[in-house]
């Protein structure tokens, strides 16, 4: 999951934040506990974790980015990153469980997958998102990767109408070229769910589009999280200059 930080929360800004990669099992566990709090307790997702942690088979193969409030010591935001060689060891990318990624596989040597992103409800603000993105940019830059992919999720609480409205709106401007198109294993019935409603685009998804990302095809349904997922890809070469100057310095 790439887009689980957009639910309404306390919009207080926190300035004493820092990012780092998890350096020990205990730091990974901090990220897993935050994920459980957001995904299971807040959103009602069906998870396989235990002991108040969201754990799956990809965790041991990923790097985990942490955003920490230095005033309290708490981890308040996280992403996990799956490098190409570890995706090969896993037998494929996590998002391959939802999409046919065949048209992206020629990019695999330089393609990092991000997922399981979340932010504590008290920290859903620009400072935390900027800190997460700065950590991701540093990760991509220092390791020389060229493409970032991940599943951006939209709530299905309304039965999927908003998810389809979001896809229809974004596809008008941000749909990838055909050679980067992916295909959902469990697609949403777009025609049945199309309406005239104004889409409520999650803020982080808006942010990815501003950065220069593509939407790589129609949404898939994730029954465990009850979300519609869009496969988003950001070629680093497309990173908008004003953001590149800020995040890649």
Buried (B, 14 or more C-beta within 10 A) or exposed (E): BBBBBBBEBEEEEBEEBEBEBBEEEEBBBBBBBBBBBBBBEBBEBEBEBEEEBBBBEBBEBBBBBBBBBEEEEBBBBBBBBBBBEBBEEBEBBBBBEBBBBEBBEEBBEBBBBBBBBBBBBBBBBEBBBBBBBBBBBBBBBEEEBBBBBBBBBBBBEEEBBBBBBBBBEBBEEBBBEEEBBBBBEEBBEBEEBEEEEEBBBBBBBEBBBEBBBBBBBBBBBBEEBBBBBBBBBBBBEEBBEEBBEEBBE
